[in-house]
Amino acid sequence: MPATLPIRMLVETDVDAFCDHLATQDDVWIRNREMPYGPYSASTPPDRAARRAKTLERWAKPLDVTGWRRSWGLLDGAACVGVVTLIGGDLDASLHRVMLGLGVEPPHRRQGHGRRLMHVAIDWARAEPTIDWIDLGVFRGNDGAFALYRDLGFREIGRTTDCFRVDGWRIETISMTLHVGAAADRPGK
Ligand SMILES: CC(C)(COP(=O)(O)OP(=O)(O)OC[C@H]1O[C@@H](n2cnc3c(N)ncnc32)[C@H](O)[C@@H]1OP(=O)(O)O)[C@@H](O)C(=O)NCCC(=O)NCCS
């Protein structure tokens, strides 16, 4: 039985491995003609140099500044073969909520790595006093990811019909949330 691949928070020197991983994930669904799992057209893949520069800028931001991001990589030697990313809010008023994105490359799927990545991100968020909620959106039809999130305690809070139009697909998104803060789950002061 091979040793389990390590997971750790990605730092500046990992940025190229991170961009390689995202490009691989983009290629997978373009080649397989799978339903997209991100709101981007196959004909206009994200620009690598722009993505690299933005990633470095966002990883460097402290948690009390809008637009911060933190990513954890599943590492196979020097290659990053899976990633979970937490995305800080775009408004000061929403910095207590983070969005989550997840991906594992096909040869490494169904081996428990997606679940391991999720646990690392959730545990980190729970330990951060400024973060109270993890939100995510999953496309209807992505049954594997939906099952994983539900199993980890994410609650479905709504669906948006025809949310994205990508390459002929009309995509319905399912919004899910997990409370990770100490404060009670209620509105008001
Ligand atoms: C979703 C994804 C990250 C899962 O990663 P993974 O490493 O294969 O997940 P795991 O092996 O940890 O599986 C965890 C659970 O997810 C569910 N699951 C994952 N893939 C599944 C599939 N193809 N069919 C059914 N259930 C699946 C199962 O409940 C599984 O638990 P089990 O193995 O005990 O049955 C991976 O399939 C992926 O990268 N997909 C493309 C990108 C994507 O869809 N990202 C999510 C966008 S919201």
The ligand as an SDF file (V2000), in Angstrom:
LIG
                    3D

 48 50  0  0  0  0  0  0  0  0999 V2000
  -15.5640   16.1040   -6.5950 C   0  0  0  0  0  0  0  0  0  0  0  0
  -14.1430   15.5920   -6.4370 C   0  0  0  0  0  0  0  0  0  0  0  0
  -13.2640   16.7050   -5.8470 C   0  0  0  0  0  0  0  0  0  0  0  0
  -14.1310   14.4070   -5.4670 C   0  0  0  0  0  0  0  0  0  0  0  0
  -12.7870   14.0520   -5.1920 O   0  0  0  0  0  0  0  0  0  0  0  0
  -12.3720   12.5550   -4.7860 P   0  0  0  0  0  0  0  0  0  0  0  0
  -10.9760   12.5900   -4.3230 O   0  0  0  0  0  0  0  0  0  0  0  0
  -12.7080   11.6340   -5.8880 O   0  0  0  0  0  0  0  0  0  0  0  0
  -13.3670   12.3160   -3.5640 O   0  0  0  0  0  0  0  0  0  0  0  0
  -13.2660   11.1680   -2.4670 P   0  0  0  0  0  0  0  0  0  0  0  0
  -12.5600    9.9580   -3.0130 O   0  0  0  0  0  0  0  0  0  0  0  0
  -12.7030   11.7550   -1.2250 O   0  0  0  0  0  0  0  0  0  0  0  0
  -14.7880   10.8250   -2.2720 O   0  0  0  0  0  0  0  0  0  0  0  0
  -15.5050   11.3790   -1.2020 C   0  0  0  0  0  0  0  0  0  0  0  0
  -16.9790   11.1290   -1.4190 C   0  0  0  0  0  0  0  0  0  0  0  0
  -17.4490   11.8730   -2.5230 O   0  0  0  0  0  0  0  0  0  0  0  0
  -18.4930   11.1660   -3.1960 C   0  0  0  0  0  0  0  0  0  0  0  0
  -18.0490   10.9270   -4.5520 N   0  0  0  0  0  0  0  0  0  0  0  0
  -16.8950   11.3790   -5.1090 C   0  0  0  0  0  0  0  0  0  0  0  0
  -16.8520   11.0500   -6.4180 N   0  0  0  0  0  0  0  0  0  0  0  0
  -17.9960   10.3980   -6.6960 C   0  0  0  0  0  0  0  0  0  0  0  0
  -18.5430    9.8330   -7.8860 C   0  0  0  0  0  0  0  0  0  0  0  0
  -17.8760    9.8600   -9.0430 N   0  0  0  0  0  0  0  0  0  0  0  0
  -19.7420    9.2400   -7.8040 N   0  0  0  0  0  0  0  0  0  0  0  0
  -20.4110    9.1970   -6.6470 C   0  0  0  0  0  0  0  0  0  0  0  0
  -19.9520    9.7090   -5.4820 N   0  0  0  0  0  0  0  0  0  0  0  0
  -18.7600   10.3060   -5.5100 C   0  0  0  0  0  0  0  0  0  0  0  0
  -18.7020    9.8910   -2.4250 C   0  0  0  0  0  0  0  0  0  0  0  0
  -19.6890   10.1550   -1.4550 O   0  0  0  0  0  0  0  0  0  0  0  0
  -17.3530    9.7040   -1.7610 C   0  0  0  0  0  0  0  0  0  0  0  0
  -17.4350    8.9740   -0.5700 O   0  0  0  0  0  0  0  0  0  0  0  0
  -17.1980    7.3790   -0.6070 P   0  0  0  0  0  0  0  0  0  0  0  0
  -15.9120    7.1700   -1.3290 O   0  0  0  0  0  0  0  0  0  0  0  0
  -17.1550    7.0420    0.8290 O   0  0  0  0  0  0  0  0  0  0  0  0
  -18.3600    6.8150   -1.3760 O   0  0  0  0  0  0  0  0  0  0  0  0
  -13.5460   15.1250   -7.8080 C   0  0  0  0  0  0  0  0  0  0  0  0
  -14.4370   14.2020   -8.3920 O   0  0  0  0  0  0  0  0  0  0  0  0
  -13.3040   16.2580   -8.7930 C   0  0  0  0  0  0  0  0  0  0  0  0
  -12.2620   16.9060   -8.7540 O   0  0  0  0  0  0  0  0  0  0  0  0
  -14.2600   16.5150   -9.6830 N   0  0  0  0  0  0  0  0  0  0  0  0
  -14.1260   17.5570  -10.6980 C   0  0  0  0  0  0  0  0  0  0  0  0
  -14.1120   18.9440  -10.0630 C   0  0  0  0  0  0  0  0  0  0  0  0
  -15.3630   19.1790   -9.2680 C   0  0  0  0  0  0  0  0  0  0  0  0
  -16.4410   18.7430   -9.6130 O   0  0  0  0  0  0  0  0  0  0  0  0
  -15.1810   19.9250   -8.1620 N   0  0  0  0  0  0  0  0  0  0  0  0
  -16.2930   20.2990   -7.3000 C   0  0  0  0  0  0  0  0  0  0  0  0
  -16.9570   21.5280   -7.8380 C   0  0  0  0  0  0  0  0  0  0  0  0
  -18.2770   22.0390   -6.7610 S   0  0  0  0  0  0  0  0  0  0  0  0
  1  2  1  0
  2  3  1  0
  2  4  1  0
  2 36  1  0
  4  5  1  0
  5  6  1  0
  6  7  2  0
  6  8  1  0
  6  9  1  0
  9 10  1  0
 10 11  2  0
 10 12  1  0
 10 13  1  0
 13 14  1  0
 14 15  1  0
 15 16  1  0
 15 30  1  0
 16 17  1  0
 17 18  1  0
 17 28  1  0
 18 19  1  0
 18 27  1  0
 19 20  2  0
 20 21  1  0
 21 22  1  0
 21 27  2  0
 22 23  1  0
 22 24  2  0
 24 25  1  0
 25 26  2  0
 26 27  1  0
 28 29  1  0
 28 30  1  0
 30 31  1  0
 31 32  1  0
 32 33  2  0
 32 34  1  0
 32 35  1  0
 36 37  1  0
 36 38  1  0
 38 39  2  0
 38 40  1  0
 40 41  1  0
 41 42  1  0
 42 43  1  0
 43 44  2  0
 43 45  1  0
 45 46  1  0
 46 47  1  0
 47 48  1  0
M  END
$$$$
